[in-house]
Amino acid sequence: MIFNPTPFESYTFKDKSIWIKRDDLISEDFSGNKARKFEYFLSIDFPNIKKIVSYGSNQSNAMYSLSVLAKMKNWEFIYFCDHIPTFLKQNPVGNYKYALQNGMQIFTTNNKSYEAYAQKNKDTLIIEEGGRQKESEYGLKKLALELKNDILKNSISNPYIFLPSGTGITALYLQKYLSFQVYTCSTVGSDEYLKKQWNMVEDGAKKVPEILNSKKKYHYGKLYFEGYKIWQELKEELDVEFDLLYDPIGWIKLLENIDKLKGTLVYIHQGGLKGNESMKARYERKYDKIDF
Ligand SMILES: *Cc1c(COP(=O)(O)O)cnc(C)c1O
């Protein structure tokens, strides 16, 4: 399967004209950032492989996308995580629910046993947490080339790219293949964590993305009223639904710095909407009574 180029759309948000790369629209089942990262595995045959093994959180976007990949390839999918809450087991939602529907076998274990498991099985492909591996470069390079084309075709002068980071791998590879400045922000750990990830994947990269910061500290997976508010504003003004884990922090940090950034914003929509089902439920429980 080869992905078609995704739409590149122009919007106005808070009186600024911006562009959004709609990677949420790659396809119904296989979309967003993880589809780009795993495109490599779709692009070639693996005649000896019968299983995928991976690990990470029990609601991760990568977990769901791997379940789709395994289904498309007719592979078994074995996934390790450190815990599954009883409530989730009894009431499956979001990525967890849909990955199970695709045949995922999930186990709780300490995070090293997946390696031992895969070593015993030569027919097994190991995928690092969140797709933090070299193979991701294949699909992300294609995204960079698409962006180059989109920017040229629309005669955008002085463009800059923004996307929120988890591992930072996407931002790193986009910067590798683009001459425009790529800005990002951390959502998972500190800025030091991001830089460490970049060194692990590409030691001595010529140019790395620039990290934007905010006055307030944000913690991964926590709920923030101001994040939910921006997410709703985007939905209303643009009629575009963003992800609720990375994008709210991304937009908060971007807007805090936007007056310093000269040029035209190109925001990468990295999908993740299947995961919104569980995030929305959490937000609604917390902020139900607040009127915007
Ligand atoms: C995985 C993911 C990210 C983070 O990508 P990294 O390459 O790990 O920085 C951001 N947004 C969404 C929706 C994702 O699924």
The ligand as an SDF file (V2000), in Angstrom:
LIG
                    3D

 15 15  0  0  0  0  0  0  0  0999 V2000
    3.0910    9.5630   18.2410 C   0  0  0  0  0  0  0  0  0  0  0  0
    2.4160   10.8640   18.1180 C   0  0  0  0  0  0  0  0  0  0  0  0
    3.0960   12.0830   18.2990 C   0  0  0  0  0  0  0  0  0  0  0  0
    4.5620   12.1450   18.6830 C   0  0  0  0  0  0  0  0  0  0  0  0
    5.4370   11.7160   17.6650 O   0  0  0  0  0  0  0  0  0  0  0  0
    6.9950   11.5810   18.0080 P   0  0  0  0  0  0  0  0  0  0  0  0
    7.6340   11.1880   16.7270 O   0  0  0  0  0  0  0  0  0  0  0  0
    7.1110   10.4990   19.0420 O   0  0  0  0  0  0  0  0  0  0  0  0
    7.4750   12.8740   18.5250 O   0  0  0  0  0  0  0  0  0  0  0  0
    2.3710   13.2670   18.1770 C   0  0  0  0  0  0  0  0  0  0  0  0
    1.0640   13.2730   17.8810 N   0  0  0  0  0  0  0  0  0  0  0  0
    0.3730   12.1210   17.6960 C   0  0  0  0  0  0  0  0  0  0  0  0
   -1.0740   12.2000   17.3890 C   0  0  0  0  0  0  0  0  0  0  0  0
    1.0220   10.8780   17.7970 C   0  0  0  0  0  0  0  0  0  0  0  0
    0.3280    9.7390   17.6100 O   0  0  0  0  0  0  0  0  0  0  0  0
  1  2  1  0
  2  3  1  0
  2 14  2  0
  3  4  1  0
  3 10  2  0
  4  5  1  0
  5  6  1  0
  6  7  2  0
  6  8  1  0
  6  9  1  0
 10 11  1  0
 11 12  2  0
 12 13  1  0
 12 14  1  0
 14 15  1  0
M  END
$$$$
